[in-house]
Amino acid sequence: MTALVQTHRAPATAVARPVAAEPAQYLTFMLAGEMFAIGILAIKEIIEYHTLTEVPMMPDCVRGVINLRGAVVPVMDLLARFGRAPSPVTKRTCIVIVEVEAEGERQVIGVVVDAVNEVLDIALADIEPAPAFGARIRTDFIHGMGKVRGKFVILLNVDHVLSLDDLGTLADAADRTQNALAV
């Protein structure tokens, strides 16, 4: 019986060995002259910045809502979310439509970025953990620091940047606006 267990464990150990991870894809974009990135799997689309409908009594980081093919989508200014002055709107300003999941529900949120750069493959070996200090944003917002062409790209943790509290606020705003439009 012992011999049988030992031969049974050998293949399991071989299977458990780490396999080289494939590079993950990230959409890179600019905010106040710094490069940030979000995992491509969370991105639904990128749209041109256009007029938003402001919703009263919303946090400063929520610029308003947009109508995206009949759906009310709240739009967050990432710079304001990071505690900085809101992003100025320029010709290159875009809204990145992101889908996140919270408490089993999917929420679509737009985030304002200064400019979209490119989609990059970043290998797991080229991602450093979030720094304990030195970044000008909360460290729980950072998934890691990607090394790309000798520079760092701040990889955002979308679930924390768009936290459950914020998702509730954004969902309530979308519901209030949808109800107001229906009247």
C-alpha positions, 0 to 999 in steps of 0.5 A: 500500500505504501508503494502504491501511494508513493507511485501515485504521488510522483505524477501529482508532484510533477503536475504541481510544478510551476509552468512559465506563465504567458504574458498578460495583456494590458491597455496602457494610457496616460494620466497627468504625464504618467503611464498606467495600465489596466488588464485587457480582460476588464476592458469592454471598449474605448470611446471618444470623450463627449458631453456627460450628464452631471448627476447632483450630489455625486463624489468629485471623482464621478464626472457624470453618466453617459448613454452607451447604446441605451445603458446609463454608464457612470464615468469616473475621473481616475485622477480625481479618484487618486486625490488629484485635480480632475483631468483636463479635457483635450483632443486625446481624452478618452473614456475607457469602458471597464467591466468589473464584478462586485458581489456577483454582479457585473457593473460597467463603468467609464473611466476618463483617461488623458490618452490611450497608448497601446496594448502591451504584453507584460510577462509575469516576470516583468511585474514587480509588487506594488511599492510600499511607498513613493507612489502618489496613489493608494497602494491597494489601487496598484496591482503591480509595477510592470517593467516595459522598455526600461520604464515602469508602468503602474498596473491598476487593480480595477477592483480596488480603484472602483471599490465596492463602496464606489460601485454602490454609489455609481450603481445608485447614480445610474439607477436614479438617472435611469429612473429620471429618464423613464419619467 
